[in-house]
Amino acid sequence: MNDTELEGFRPDRYFARSWALLTRDRGWIKPVLVMAAACLVPIVGLLGVLGYAAEWARLTAWGVTSSPKQKGVRVGACIASGWRVFVVMLGWGLVIALVSGVLSAIPLLGPLLTFAWFVISVALGIMIMVAALRATIYQKIGAGFRISTIWQMVSSDVAGLVRIFGMQMAGAAISWAAGFVVMLLAVMTMLPRLLYYVDYVAEFDAIMSDSMRMSLFFDMIVDFLTVMGPFLIVVSVVSGIISIIMMLLGYTAVGLWMRQFNVPTWGRDEDPLPVTTQSAAPGEKDGPAGA
């Protein structure tokens, strides 16, 4: 995909364009691996990773055609952006939980309405990403709760957000499938040992003492950890890397989607959206660059 196809706004090919932006620079996997390692750091690491994705998406929404930074990343700015995104996500999450609680209290129809709301709330995750990115663009938490403006954006192009939602669901399916395959291999590797223990217990249980049963139990645990441990580590690492890639693609896809609202012409947070919804061209007004 050439640079011309990555410029401005177009109402389709969100995955292809996001992937092209992510991989356009050599060594693109390095930031992904660094982010995976950063996730091991409690709180601060997770906020930094979230902010890094949001900052790259912010630049994308401004019309900047670039891959994620590999050098000169402002960690503090990423953590600050991650905090804003977290607060916005938490706020909207509390609202969703409150609605769910109210619906569950309705006699007779409560369980059905709660399930329906759960399905809807999964799709609302995309709207929350729009709100989080808006807060990142303005560098203000309150911008992520400007309901009227966010709803105006979402309702004007639901089809585009549905495409991005489908992209995220496909990524989740890939992650689950990869984890399932690895765990299936682990179970197949462990199966002969399990059959051995089952056969051993069936034959000697009647004559085993409590201490022998306890010793056998610990032997089973050690065997399980020895065989399953490496597989569990592989599943965690692979799933983590895929999740980070899909987060980066998802947020920058929302940034590409948001270009239709001509982000460089936005005024104050409380101002309405520009009357015209044209593609955002790259400009010098990029704001503070964290990623």
Number of C-alpha atoms within 10 A of each C-alpha: 11 9 12 8 12 20 19 22 22 17 14 14 15 23 19 14 22 25 20 19 22 21 15 17 14 10 10 16 15 11 16 21 16 13 22 22 16 17 19 11 12 9 12 18 20 21 22 26 27 26 28 29 26 33 28 24 30 31 27 31 34 28 29 22 19 17 22 26 18 16 8 9 14 15 16 13 18 26 22 20 30 26 21 26 28 18 17 25 19 13 15 20 16 12 12 16 15 12 15 20 13 12 19 18 13 13 8 9 11 16 15 13 17 19 14 13 19 16 11 12 18 11 15 18 15 20 22 22 20 23 28 28 30 29 25 25 25 17 18 17 20 17 23 29 19 15 11 11 19 18 13 12 19 18 12 11 14 12 13 20 22 13 17 23 21 14 18 19 13 13 19 16 12 15 19 14 13 16 20 13 12 16 17 13 14 18 16 12 13 16 12 11 15 16 11 11 16 11 12 12 15 10 11 11 13 8 9 13 11 10 9 12 14 12 12 16 13 12 12 15 12 13 15 16 12 12 16 18 14 12 19 16 11 15 20 13 16 17 19 19 20 20 19 20 20 22 18 23 27 26 27 31 28 26 29 32 25 28 24 21 22 22 23 18 12 14 12 10 18 11 9 12 19 13 8 9 15 15 22 23 18 17 10 10 12 16 12 13 16 25 23
